[in-house]
Amino acid sequence: RYMREEQKHFHKMREDEIAEAQKLESIELRKKQEIERRKQQHKVKKLEKLAAHKKFTCRQLAKKFFKPMTSHCLVSLLERGVLTGAFERQMNENLVPWLYEMTQEFLVDEELHDRNKDK
């Protein structure tokens, strides 16, 4: 009987030790996973920061490269009539058609007036 109790006691101690070891292993595994996750986050953040820096640098270089060309291109487009100013465009879109319409109406009215006058 004493042997059985001792055997149960040692068996329980061994199960407790195994459970404790598994618990410690799971804690260690979670810590390793957390460390790995943080390393991955840091790597991603570093790559994003590098990409943002490259974009910024490319934008700055492009601006410096194209700045002298921009004014020359705009002047050239304006001279060729491809690029018109906002005022001129509004004049052509709104005022000129209205002016043609009013002139046409005036000419028709004038012609009708002259016909009525001759009769």
C-alpha positions in Angstrom: 0.0 0.0 0.0 2.7 2.4 0.9 4.4 1.7 -2.4 1.2 2.5 -4.3 0.9 5.8 -2.6 4.5 6.6 -3.3 4.0 5.5 -6.9 0.9 7.7 -7.2 2.8 10.6 -5.6 5.8 10.3 -8.0 3.4 9.8 -10.9 1.6 13.0 -9.9 4.9 14.9 -9.5 6.1 13.7 -12.9 2.8 14.9 -14.5 3.1 18.2 -12.7 6.7 18.6 -13.9 5.7 17.7 -17.5 2.8 20.2 -17.3 5.1 22.9 -15.9 7.7 22.1 -18.6 5.0 22.4 -21.3 3.7 25.6 -19.8 7.3 27.1 -19.8 7.8 25.8 -23.4 4.6 27.5 -24.5 5.6 30.7 -22.8 9.0 30.6 -24.4 7.4 29.8 -27.8 5.0 32.8 -27.5 8.0 35.1 -26.5 9.9 33.9 -29.6 6.9 34.4 -31.8 6.4 37.9 -30.4 10.1 38.8 -30.9 9.8 37.4 -34.5 6.6 39.4 -35.1 8.2 42.6 -33.8 11.3 42.0 -36.0 9.1 41.5 -39.0 7.1 44.7 -38.2 10.4 46.6 -37.8 11.6 45.3 -41.2 8.3 46.3 -42.9 8.4 49.7 -41.3 12.0 50.2 -42.4 11.2 49.2 -46.0 8.2 51.5 -46.0 10.3 54.4 -44.7 12.9 53.6 -47.4 10.3 53.5 -50.1 8.8 56.8 -49.0 12.3 58.4 -49.0 12.9 57.1 -52.5 9.6 58.5 -53.7 10.4 61.9 -52.1 13.9 61.9 -53.6 12.6 61.0 -57.1 10.0 63.7 -56.9 12.6 66.3 -55.9 14.9 65.2 -58.7 12.1 65.2 -61.3 11.0 68.7 -60.2 14.6 70.0 -60.5 15.1 68.3 -63.9 11.8 69.5 -65.4 11.6 73.0 -63.9 13.6 74.7 -66.7 11.6 72.8 -69.3 8.2 73.7 -67.9 8.3 77.4 -68.6 9.7 76.8 -72.1 7.0 74.2 -72.8 4.2 76.4 -71.6 5.4 79.3 -73.7 5.7 77.1 -76.7 2.2 75.6 -76.2 0.7 79.1 -75.8 2.5 80.3 -79.0 1.1 77.3 -80.9 -2.4 77.9 -79.6 -2.6 74.5 -78.0 -2.8 75.9 -74.5 -5.1 78.8 -74.0 -5.7 80.9 -70.9 -8.8 80.5 -68.9 -10.2 83.9 -69.9 -9.6 83.3 -73.6 -11.1 79.8 -73.4 -14.2 81.2 -71.6 -14.5 83.9 -74.3 -14.4 81.4 -77.1 -16.8 79.0 -75.3 -19.3 81.5 -74.0 -19.0 85.0 -75.5 -18.2 84.3 -79.1 -21.2 82.0 -79.7 -23.5 84.5 -77.9 -22.1 87.3 -80.0 -22.7 85.4 -83.3 -26.2 84.6 -82.2 -27.0 88.2 -81.3 -25.5 89.4 -84.6 -27.6 86.9 -86.5 -30.7 88.1 -84.7 -29.8 91.7 -85.3 -29.3 91.0 -89.0 -32.6 89.2 -89.3 -34.4 92.0 -87.4 -32.6 94.6 -89.6 -33.6 92.7 -92.8 -37.3 92.4 -91.6 -37.3 96.1 -90.7 -35.9 97.0 -94.2 -38.6 94.8 -95.8 -41.4 96.4 -93.8 -40.0 99.8 -94.6 -39.9 99.2 -98.3 -43.6 98.1 -98.4 
